[in-house]
Amino acid sequence: MNHEPYDTLAATYAVGALDGQERVDFERHLAAGCDVCEATLRESAEALATLARSRPPVIPPPTVKDELMRRIAATTPARRGGSRPRPLVWAVGTVVATIAAAGFTGTYVATRYEAKLGVMARESAALRARVEREEAALREQVAVYRNAADLLRDPQAQVVTLRGLGPSPEATGRVIWHPVNGGYVFVANLPAAPPGKAYEMWTIGDSAPRPAGLFQVDASGRAAHRIAPMEGGKPVKVFAVTLETEAGVQQPQGPMVLASAK
């Protein structure tokens, strides 16, 4: 007799997927004492059990036990001639397959949620960092405007207009200056400095131009920058802004983009 059909039926039977007449025929064949099919069922059950043990433990619902006992009572195959009990491999295979499937499903869902939570955590951290940076910049800007307003209350303070030159004719600026306390420059319509470059402020009196710090503009072309007072309270005749290397220079070298009238 050709045993090949039973090889396929045994593999299907091991995971509880065999139904109808095929199941009846296979159980009859198994009850007849086929050692080949018994070995196939045993190997399948061991493989499924190993797979189930490799996943995190999952506790099946109470109904699984009731269903298992019902199926054992209803479908235990009888062996001819005072047969010895046959291994209920199909029942073991069904339970193991159920546990393995539950483990796979739980792991998949948990992994998906963990990945999503990780993305949300990173986005939240990035948003928090951006808000903190913007808040710090806003506080600094408020402090600058408050200090500038305080300067304007002093009768010695003056407001100097800066006009765009050279590559930035549309740029504008204002300097609020106090001869003792220094002041602030506010610029607008300046293009962003190229990579490796920065805008440098200069105060010019009776001697050589004096560097008064570097600054960058924001996306709208605006900036506010603190100017330290001249040594000894010396007067400033010209305020100017040039485009220099981002490290700064001690004497103007780049193009002048803003300057006050003498």
C-alpha positions in Angstrom: 0.0 0.0 0.0 1.3 3.5 -0.9 2.0 5.3 2.4 2.7 8.8 0.8 -0.9 10.3 1.3 -0.6 9.5 5.1 2.7 11.5 5.3 0.9 14.6 4.3 -2.1 13.8 6.5 0.1 13.3 9.5 1.7 16.7 9.2 -1.7 18.4 8.9 -3.2 16.3 11.8 -0.3 17.3 14.1 -1.5 20.9 14.2 -5.2 20.0 14.4 -6.0 21.1 10.9 -7.4 17.9 9.5 -11.2 17.6 9.2 -13.9 15.5 7.7 -13.4 12.2 6.1 -9.7 12.6 5.8 -9.5 12.9 9.6 -11.6 9.8 10.1 -9.5 7.8 7.6 -6.3 9.0 9.2 -7.4 8.2 12.8 -8.4 4.7 11.6 -5.0 4.3 9.9 -3.3 5.5 13.1 -5.3 3.2 15.3 -4.2 0.3 13.1 -0.7 0.9 14.6 1.4 2.8 12.0 4.8 3.4 13.5 5.7 5.8 10.7 2.8 8.2 11.4 3.4 7.9 15.1 6.9 9.1 14.6 5.8 11.9 12.4 3.3 13.1 14.9 5.8 12.9 17.7 8.4 14.9 15.8 5.8 17.5 14.9 4.7 17.9 18.5 8.2 18.3 19.7 9.0 20.9 17.1 5.9 22.9 18.0 6.6 22.6 21.7 10.2 23.9 21.1 8.8 26.8 19.1 6.3 27.7 21.8 9.0 27.6 24.5 11.1 30.0 22.5 8.5 32.8 22.8 7.5 34.7 26.0 5.0 32.6 28.0 1.3 33.3 27.2 -1.4 32.1 29.6 -4.3 30.6 27.5 -7.9 31.5 28.5 -9.8 29.0 30.8 -11.9 27.9 27.9 -8.9 26.2 26.3 -8.8 23.6 29.1 -12.5 22.8 28.8 -12.3 22.5 25.0 -9.2 20.3 25.3 -10.9 17.9 27.7 -14.0 17.7 25.5 -12.0 16.9 22.4 -9.9 14.2 24.3 -13.1 12.5 25.5 -14.8 12.7 22.1 -11.9 11.8 19.7 -9.5 9.5 21.4 -8.8 6.8 18.7 -9.4 3.2 19.8 -6.8 0.5 19.0 -7.8 -2.8 17.6 -7.7 -5.9 19.8 -7.3 -4.4 23.4 -5.1 -1.6 22.1 -2.7 0.3 24.2 -3.3 4.1 24.6 -2.2 6.1 21.6 -0.4 9.5 22.2 -2.9 12.3 21.8 -0.4 14.2 19.6 -3.0 16.1 17.7 -4.4 17.6 20.9 -0.9 18.6 22.1 -0.2 20.0 18.7 -3.3 22.1 18.7 -2.6 23.6 22.1 1.0 24.3 21.3 0.0 25.9 18.0 -2.6 28.0 19.8 0.0 29.1 22.4 2.6 29.8 19.7 0.1 31.9 17.6 -0.9 33.9 20.7 2.8 34.5 21.5 3.5 35.7 17.9 0.5 38.0 18.0 1.3 39.4 21.4 4.9 40.0 20.4 4.0 41.6 17.1 1.5 44.0 18.7 3.9 44.8 21.6 6.7 45.5 19.1 4.5 47.8 17.0 3.3 49.8 20.0 6.9 50.0 21.4 8.1 51.4 18.1 5.3 53.9 18.0 5.9 55.0 21.5 9.6 55.3 20.8 8.8 57.6 17.8 6.4 59.7 19.9 8.9 60.0 22.7 11.6 61.2 20.3 9.2 63.7 18.7 8.1 64.9 22.1 11.8 65.4 23.2 12.6 67.3 20.0 9.5 69.5 20.4 10.4 70.2 24.1 13.9 71.1 23.1 12.7 73.4 20.4 10.2 75.1 22.7 12.9 75.6 25.3 15.3 77.2 22.7 12.6 79.5 21.5 11.6 80.4 25.0 15.2 81.2 25.9 15.6 83.3 22.7 12.4 85.2 23.5 13.5 85.9 27.1 16.8 87.2 25.8 15.0 89.4 23.2 12.7 90.8 25.8 15.7 91.6 28.0 17.4 93.4 25.1 14.3 95.6 24.4 13.9 96.3 28.1 17.5 97.5 28.4 17.2 99.5 25.2 14.0 101.2 26.6 15.9 102.0 29.8 18.7 103.6 27.8 16.2 105.8 25.9 15.0 107.3 29.2 18.4 108.8 29.7 18.8 112.3 28.2 22.4 111.4 27.0 21.1 108.6 24.9 20.8 109.0 21.1 19.3 107.1 18.2 21.5 106.7 15.1 20.1 105.5 11.8 22.1 102.9 9.7 21.6 102.7 5.9 22.2 99.7 3.6 25.3 99.7 1.5 27.0 97.6 -1.2 25.5 94.1 -1.4 22.6 94.9 1.0 21.1 98.3 -0.2 17.7 97.3 1.3 19.1 96.7 4.8 18.2 99.1 7.6 19.3 99.6 11.2 19.1 101.6 14.4 21.6 102.1 17.1 20.6 103.2 20.6 23.7 104.6 22.0 24.8 106.0 25.4 28.4 107.3 25.7 28.9 105.7 29.1 26.7 102.6 29.1 27.1 101.6 25.4 24.1 100.5 23.5 22.3 98.2 21.1 22.0 97.8 17.4 18.9 96.6 15.7 19.0 95.6 12.0 16.5 94.4 9.5 16.4 93.1 5.9 19.9 91.7 6.1 20.4 88.4 4.2 21.7 85.4 6.1 25.5 85.3 6.2 27.0 82.6 4.0 28.5 79.6 5.6 31.7 80.5 7.5 30.7 84.1 7.6 29.2 86.5 10.2 28.3 90.2 10.5 30.7 92.3 12.6 29.9 95.5 14.3 32.3 98.5 14.3 32.5 101.7 16.2 34.7 104.4 14.6 35.9 107.5 16.5 39.0 109.5 16.0 41.2 106.5 15.6 41.0 103.1 13.8 37.7 101.2 13.7 37.1 99.2 16.9 35.5 95.7 16.6 32.2 95.6 18.6 31.2 92.0 18.3 29.8 89.4 15.8 26.1 88.5 15.2 23.9 86.5 12.9 20.4 87.4 11.6 17.3 85.2 11.9 15.2 83.8 9.1 13.5 87.2 8.6 16.8 89.1 8.3 16.6 90.7 11.8 19.0 90.8 14.7 19.7 92.7 17.9 23.3 93.0 19.2 24.8 94.6 22.4 27.6 97.2 21.8 30.1 97.7 24.6 30.9 101.4 25.5 34.1 103.0 24.2 37.0 103.1 26.6 37.1 106.3 28.5 33.7 107.3 27.2 35.3 108.5 23.9 32.7 109.6 21.3 31.7 107.5 18.3 31.4 109.2 15.0 30.4 106.2 12.8 28.7 102.9 13.4 29.2 100.3 10.7 28.6 96.6 9.9 30.7 94.5 7.6 30.6 90.9 6.5 33.6 89.0 7.8 34.7 85.4 8.6 32.8 83.9 11.5 35.9 84.0 13.7 36.0 87.8 13.4 38.8 90.2 12.5 40.5 93.1 14.2 40.3 95.4 11.2 37.5 95.6 8.5 38.2 93.4 5.5 34.9 92.4 4.1 32.2 94.5 2.4 30.4 97.1 4.4 26.6 96.4 4.5 25.4 99.1 7.0 26.8 102.4 8.1 25.7 105.6 9.8 26.3 109.1 8.3 29.3 111.0 9.7 
